[in-house]
Amino acid sequence: MADNIVKRSALALAACGLAIGAHAQSSVTLYGTVDAGLVYTSNQQTTLADGSTNGHANYQLTGGNLVPSRWGLMGTEDIGGGTTINFTLENSFLIGSGAMLQTNTLFNRNAWVGLSNPGYGALTLGRQYDPFSDYLGAYVSSNNWATLYGSHFGDVDNLNEAFNFNNSIKYISPSFGGLTFGGLFSFGGVAGDFSQKKGWALAANYVHGPLSLSVGYLELNQPLQAALGGTSGYIGDFSCANASASYCLLQDASKVRIAGAGGSYAFGKASVALTYTHTRLSQSQYFASAARPDGADVSFDIAELNTTYALAPDLQLGFAYIFNHAKPAGSASTQVHQVNLGAVYSLSKRTALYAVAIGQKSSGAGLGIDPSTGATQNLAQIPNLVNSDTDKQLAVVVGLRHNF
């Protein structure tokens, strides 16, 4: 799983792209992924005309499941002395309609330029992902085999990279005996208020043979507006698909702080990875009321055990258990248990079939809001799907992924 830290970077995609060389020292690469599949969900909540709710099974054609459907351009120029100038422009799209994932954003995933040198590291500027999510995200099942539906509750810890950073400067060090570290700073760009939409992240990774370890921290002000598209273009994992969707806009907060650690070890055909993150959303408007118009803080402690086994060179099996503990300030806690089980079969170096089952159970006080009474209730919600009308939800995903 340590190799996935490299695979998650844009540079690794050059191996499956089409390089068009201007001359020996420079090149531009076109690359991408097309991913489509079917999703069955056991229960999705619907709101009736009288304001009450019920739940029904649903079948959906979806895309970007195992890997986001995307296309991009990557360029590099050797300017001598081991230094290169690099850029990446990358966009996600919806395969069912061909529309851009994020409205009015041509390159929603990456839009950066920078320089790198083996002895000094890499410096990049623009819209990009942070080192915390890059390093720790390599260990979780959703970025390896379990699809985006197998991520942590609402991806509140951003390990599935629900958001990236605008107006940012990022540095990744060279390797010092297997140790690398990185940092990112994002300018809010708001005149007269330097702190608004400001964000930063720090992380470190150590690799020695089959062992990989990572630790990091991320902080972002006004995450909904700064990175999640705002109220009119929300792209977070908490569904806003129906008018009374529970958890919708939970990330409408004054600040998000995330700390985490993780590691993996590979032995033979098997690998085991562990991650732990602590996320705190300050003044979440999800909890706003007349009594507390500023909302309330809520924390999430999330742990995942992710295991894989190569049954054959072209067939990988995976099992993961995720425990989510949510605690709003001044309220009782909620526990969300999730199990991911799946298989990925490689038809070729570029094409794979996948099948994944995801089950979730919510217990405790409950974070869901009953639209008719305003009381809290346990409503399961597998990431990126509409929440269930009960405390349980099951999803089965089958699909095809092709890299180019």
N, C-alpha and C positions, 0 to 999 in steps of 0.2 A: 504493500500500500504506500510505501514511501515514494515509489515511482510516480504515483498519482499527483504528487506535488508538482512535478515537472509537467505531467500530462495536462493539468488544469491551466497551465500558462499558454498563452497564444502561440509562443514559439514552437511548442511541440507539434502543433497542427501542420507545420510546414512539411512534415514527413508524408502526409497524405494529401498534399495540395499540388497545384500545377504551377511550377516556377517558370517565370518568363524573364530571362536574364538580359539586361541591357548590355552588360559587359561582365568581365570576370569578377569585378569588385562590388557589384550591386545587383539586386534582384527584387522583383515584386511577385508575391505569391497569392493566388486566389484559392481559398479553402472554404470548407463549410460542412454542415451536417444536415441531413434531412431525416426526420424521425416522426413516425406516425403510428397510432395504435388505437385500440378500443379499450374503454374503461367501463366496467360494471360496478355500480355502487349500490349497496344493499338498502340504504335509506338516505334520502335527501329531503330536507325540510321545505315545505311550501306553505305560503301564507294565504289563507282563505279570505273571502270578501268581508266576513264579519270580524277579521283580525285574529282569529284562532289559527292554529297551525296543525299540520299533519305531515306524515312522511311517506315517501314512495321510493321504490327502486328506480334506477336510472341507467341508461346506456348512452355513452358518448363517444364520438370520434374525436380524439385528441392528438396533439403533436408535441414534440419536444419533451418526451417523457423520460427516456433513458439519458438523452443528451439534448440540450436545447437545439431546436431547429434554427440554423443561423448560416450566414455567409459573411465572409470578411476578406479584407486585403491586408497583406503584411509585407512590409518592405525593409530592406537593409542595404546599407552602403558602407563599405570599408574605406575609412579615411586615413588609414595608416597607423602604425604603432600599436596594432591590436585593437584600436578603437573603432566601433561601428555606430552608425546612425540608424535607428530603428523606428518604425511606426506600425500601428495596428488600427484598422477601422473595422468594426464588427457590429452586425445588426441581427437581432432575433426577429423571427416572423412566425405567424400562425399558419400552419400548413393547411388547415381546413378552409381558410378563406384567402390566404396569401397576404393578409394585412400585417402591418408592423405590430409587434407586441406592445410597444409603447407609442401612443399617438404623438405625431409631430416630432419624433426623435429618430433621425435617420440612423445613427449609430448608437443604439441604446446600451450595448454591452461594453464596447471599447472605442475610444477615440483619443489616441495619445501618440506622442512622439518623444524620443529621448536618445540617449547614447549609452553605450556599455563598453566595458573593458575588463578582460579577465582578471586583471590585477587590482582594479578599483571598484568594480561592481557596476550596477545599472541605475541610471537616473531617468525617470520618465515624467512627462507632464501632460495632463488632460483629464479625460473621463476614464476611470479605471477601477479595478478591484483592489482591495486592500490586502496586505500580507497576512493579517490575522485570519481572514476567511480563506485565503489561499492555502496556508499551512495547515490549519486545523480541519478545514473542509476535506482534505485528502483522506481522512480517516473514516468518515461517516458513510453509511451504506447508500444514502441517496445520491452521492457523487460517484459511486462505483458500480452499483448494480440494481438498487432498489427503486429507481426512478424518482422524480421530483415529489411524488406522492408519499414517498418513504422518508421525507425529511422530518426534522424536529417540529414540534407544535407551532404552526404558523411561521416557521423559520425565523422565530424571534431572535435567535442568536446569529443569524446571517451565515451559517455554515454552508447553506445551499445557495448563497449569494443572491438573495432576493433583491438586494440593492448594491449599487456601486457608488463611487464618489465623483462628483463633478469638481471642476476647477482644482485639481489635486496635483501635488508633487509627491512622487514615490521613489524611494531608494531601496535597492536590494544589494546586500554586500556580496563579495566573493566568498567562496568556501574557505574556512579556516579549519582544516583537519576534520571536515564534515559538518562544521557549525556555520550556519548562515543566519543573518538577521535582516530585518527590514522595517521601514517606517513609512508612513504616509500622512500628509497634512492636506486638508481640503479647506480652501478659502470660501467663506460664505458669499462674498461678493456683494454684500448689502452695505451701501454707503451709510456711515454714521452708526453702524452696529456691527462691529467686527465679529462678535460671538454668534450672530444669527446664522444658522445653517452651517456653522463651522464643524469640522470633524477631524479626527486623527486616529491613527492605529499604530501599534508596535507589535512585533512578533519575532520569534526566533525558532529555528529548526536545527536539530542535530540528527545526522544519519551516520550509522556505523554498521556496515554489512546489512543484516536483515532487520536491524532495529532502527526505528525512527521515533523522535520525540519532538513535540512542539508546545509552545506556550505563547500567549499573547493577550492583548487588550485593545478594545475598540470603543470609541466614543463619538457620538454625532448629535448635534443640536437639531431640534425640529425634524426628526427623521421622515415624517410623512411628506413635508414640503421639500426637504433637501434631497431626498433620494427615492421616495416611493410614489412619485407622480402627483401628489396632492389629492384633494378630495374628488376632483373631477376625472382624474386619470390614475386611480389607485392601482398599483401593480404588486402589492404585497400578497402573501399567501393566505391571509385571512379573507375568505370569500365575501364579496359584496354583491353576490349574484341575485339575491332577492332583497326586497325592501326592508325586511326585518332580520336580515342575516345576523346571527350571533357572532360575536368577536369582530365584526366589521369595524375597521378603523381603531382597533385596540392600539395600534402604533401611532395614533395621533397624540403625540406626547411632546413635552418640552425638551426631553433628552433621552437617549438610549446609551447605556453603558454595558459593555459585554467583556467579561474576562473568561479565559478558558485554558485548558491544557489537554493534551492528548498524546497518544502514541500507538505504534503498531509493531508487530513482530511477525516475520514470515518464517515458517519452517516447513520444508518440503513442499507439498501441494497445498498446504493450509496457511492461513494468516488470521491473526486476531488483532483487533484494534479497539481501543477504549478512548472515549472523549467525555469531558465534563465542561459545561459552561454555566456561568451565572450571568443572567441578563436582568437589568433593572430599567424599567420605563418610568420616567418621572412625569407626574401630572397627566396621566393618560385621560383623555377626554371621554373614553369609553365609560368611565366611572363618574362622569360629571353629573351633578344634580343641583337642585336649588339649595340644598344644604351645603354642598361643596362644589361650587361652580368651577374651581380650578382642577377638578378631577382628583385622581388619587394615584400614588405610586403603586407599581406592581412588580414583583420579582419572579423570575423563572429560573429554577435549577434543573438542568437537563443532563442526563447521563445516557450514553449509548455503548452497547457492546455489539461489535460488528465482526462477524466471522465469515470467511469464504473458504471454499475447497474446490480445487481443480479436478473434477471427476475424470476429465479427459483434456487433452491440449486445447480442444475447441469448445469445452463445456465447463462453465463455472457455476457452482451453487452458492447461495448466500443465505445467511440467517442473521437477523439483528433484533435486539430488544432495546427499546427506548423508554426511559422513565422521565416524565415531565412533572415537575412540582411547581405550581403557581400559587403565589401568596399576595393578594392585594393588601395594602396597608389598612389595618384596622378590621380586617375580615378574615374569615376562616379560609383554609387552603384547599386547593383542588389538585388531585393527582390524575394524570393522563398516562395510561399504559399503551404502548404500541409495539406490535410485532410485525416485522417484515420478513417475507420468505420468497425467494425467487431463483431464477436460473437465466443465464445468458449463453446462447449458443452462437458461435462465430461461423458464419457461412464462408467468410473470406477475411482477409486482413481489414477490409473496409466495411463489411456488412455483417450485422448480427440480428438474431431474433431474441426476444426477451419475454419472460412471463413472470409476473410478480403479484403476490397476494399481500395485502396490508390490512391488519385488524387493529382497531382502537377501542379502548374502554375508558370512560371518564368516571371518576368517583370523588367523594368529598363534598365540599360545599357547592361546587359548580360555578363556572364563570359565565355560562349562558344566561341571557335575559329573556324571561317569558314576556312577549310583547303585550299580552292582555293584562297581566298582573304586575309586571315589573320585578317579580321575584327572580332570584337566581335559580338555575337548574343545570344539571349535568347534560351537556350536549356534545357528543363526540364530533370532531371535525378532522378528518384526514386532510393534511395540507393540500391546498389548491383545489379542494372540492367543497361544495356547499355542505354546511353542517347538517348532521343528522337531527331527527326529531326525538331521538332517544340518547341514552348514554353509550350506545354501541354503534359502530359503523365498520363495514367491510368493503374493501375495494379490490378488484382483480384487474390487472393491466396486462395486455398482450400487444406486442408491436414489433416493428421493423425499424432498424437504424442503419443509415448508410453515410459514411464519411466520404468527402471528395476533396 
